[in-house]
């Protein structure tokens, strides 16, 4: 009986640990997506400015 309880507790703690790892990875992914989505409009504006400058010079 004690061994079964120990195994159940061990499985539960393992599950909690995996959930914490998933949540941490999810937070990192959200942060990276936010950084990317914030920098994307700036990169597009820079590209448009470069293209319009090239068109103006030619």
Backbone as a ProteinNet text record, in pm:
[ID]
protein_1_A
[PRIMARY]
XXXXXXXXXXXXXXXXXXXXXXXXXXXXXXXXXXXXXXXXXXXXXXXXXXXXXXXXXX
[TERTIARY]
83.1	0	86.9	189	278.4	353.7	391.2	463.4	373	248	152.8	134.2	121.4	107.4	232	349.5	475.2	480.3	440.2	440.3	342.6	226.5	127.6	181.1	243.1	300.5	412.9	494.9	604.9	551.9	449	388.3	326.9	260.4	198.9	304.3	413.6	520.5	586.6	601.8	657.9	566.7	436.3	338.9	345.5	353.9	364.8	490.7	600.4	726.7	715.3	653	635.8	544.4	440.1	351.1	427.1	514	593.9	689.3	750.1	838.8	760.1	640	555.9	519.2	480.3	443.6	562.2	679.7	799.9	832.4	823.4	848.8	744.7	621.3	514.2	539.9	586.7	618.9	732.8	833	944.8	895.2	810.7	756.3	673.6	591.3	511.6	601.4	706.6	800.7	870.6	915.6	982.7	887.8	763.3	664.8	637.7	627.5	602.7	717.3	841.3	958.1	957.3	927.3	925.5	815.6	697.2	586.1	608.8	683.9	715.6	821.9	915.7	1024.1	984.9	884.7	846.3	799.6	709.4	668.6	786.7	881.7	998.9	1081.5	1100.5	1176.9	1106	973.3	898.7	911.2	904.6	919.8	1058.4	1160.7	1297.1	1312.2	1250.1	1257.7	1185	1067.1	992.4	1071	1134.6	1213.9	1332	1394.6	1507.3	1460.6	1345	1291.5	1252.2	1188.6	1145.7	1266.6	1370.1	1492.9	1559.4	1561.7	1620.3	1539	1407.6	1321.8	1339.7	1356.7	1372.7	1504.6	1608.9	1740.4	1750.5	1669.7	1680.5	1595.2
-119.5	0	125	123.8	238.9	261.2	152.1	161.9	223.9	185.1	239.7	389.1	431.6	574.5	650	591.6	654.5	672.9	568.4	577.3	683.9	692.8	793.6	934.4	952.7	1084.3	1117.3	1019.9	1039.7	1078.3	1010	1042.5	1182.2	1217.3	1348.7	1458.9	1441.2	1541.5	1552.1	1441.3	1441.8	1519.4	1498.6	1569.8	1720.2	1758.3	1900.2	1961.7	1888.5	1938.3	1960.5	1867.7	1882.3	2000.1	2021.9	2136.3	2267.2	2271.1	2391.2	2416.8	2311.3	2325.9	2377.8	2325.3	2368.9	2516.2	2555.8	2695.2	2787.7	2747.9	2829.7	2842.4	2732.3	2736.3	2821.7	2815.5	2895.5	3044.5	3081.7	3221.9	3271.7	3188	3225.5	3244.4	3154.4	3165.4	3292.3	3324.4	3447.5	3569.8	3569.5	3681.5	3697.6	3586.5	3592.1	3639.3	3594.4	3636.5	3785.7	3832.9	3974.7	4059.7	4016.5	4088.4	4089.4	3975.4	3965.5	4052	4048	4125.2	4275.1	4313.9	4455.4	4502	4416.8	4456.8	4444.8	4364	4342.8	4470.6	4551.1	4673.7	4767.3	4773.6	4858.3	4809.7	4678.3	4622.8	4649	4638.7	4665.9	4812.6	4901.4	5044.4	5074	5011.8	5032	4981.6	4868.3	4812.3	4902.9	4953.3	5043.5	5172.3	5224.1	5346.4	5322.5	5207.9	5174.7	5163.3	5098.2	5081.8	5216.6	5301.2	5430.6	5519.7	5508.2	5584.6	5537.4	5405.5	5350.2	5394	5395.1	5437.6	5586.6	5666.5	5811.4	5844.2	5767.8	5794.2	5749.2	5654.4	5603.9	5678.3
0	0	0	81.5	91.4	-39.7	-105.1	-232.2	-339.3	-340.3	-437.9	-414.4	-288.9	-258.4	-302	-276.5	-315.8	-467.6	-541.5	-687.5	-736.5	-673.7	-712.2	-687.7	-572.2	-540	-637.9	-669	-762.9	-902	-947.5	-1076.4	-1075.7	-965.6	-953.6	-957.3	-883.7	-882.7	-1019.5	-1087.1	-1222.2	-1316.9	-1301.9	-1385.2	-1357.5	-1230.7	-1196	-1256	-1248.6	-1303.2	-1453.7	-1524.6	-1669.3	-1701.4	-1620.8	-1642.5	-1622.2	-1521.6	-1497.6	-1613.3	-1665.6	-1781.2	-1901.4	-1921.5	-2032.3	-2016.9	-1895.8	-1872.1	-1893.7	-1850.4	-1869.9	-2018.8	-2090.9	-2235.2	-2306	-2259.4	-2317.6	-2295.6	-2177.6	-2148.2	-2237	-2256.6	-2343.8	-2487.2	-2532.4	-2667.4	-2683.3	-2583.1	-2588.4	-2594.3	-2513.3	-2509.5	-2644.2	-2700.2	-2830.8	-2939.3	-2935.3	-3034.7	-3021.9	-2897.4	-2874.5	-2928.7	-2902.2	-2953.3	-3105.7	-3165.2	-3310.3	-3369.7	-3310.5	-3365.3	-3347.1	-3243.1	-3224.8	-3323.4	-3358.3	-3448.4	-3595	-3625.6	-3765.1	-3834.1	-3775.1	-3843.3	-3869.6	-3778.2	-3796.2	-3914.8	-3924.7	-4036.9	-4169.2	-4170.1	-4293.4	-4332.7	-4234.3	-4263.9	-4317.8	-4260.9	-4308.6	-4452.4	-4481.4	-4616.2	-4714.7	-4675.7	-4762.5	-4786.5	-4684.7	-4698.7	-4792.6	-4780.1	-4866.6	-5011.7	-5033.2	-5168.4	-5228.7	-5150.7	-5203.5	-5231.7	-5149.2	-5172.1	-5302	-5324.4	-5447.6	-5568.9	-5556.6	-5667.6	-5695.1	-5592.8	-5607.4	-5676.6	-5644.4	-5701.8	-5847.2	-5888.3	-6025.7	-6123.3
[MASK]
++++++++++++++++++++++++++++++++++++++++++++++++++++++++++

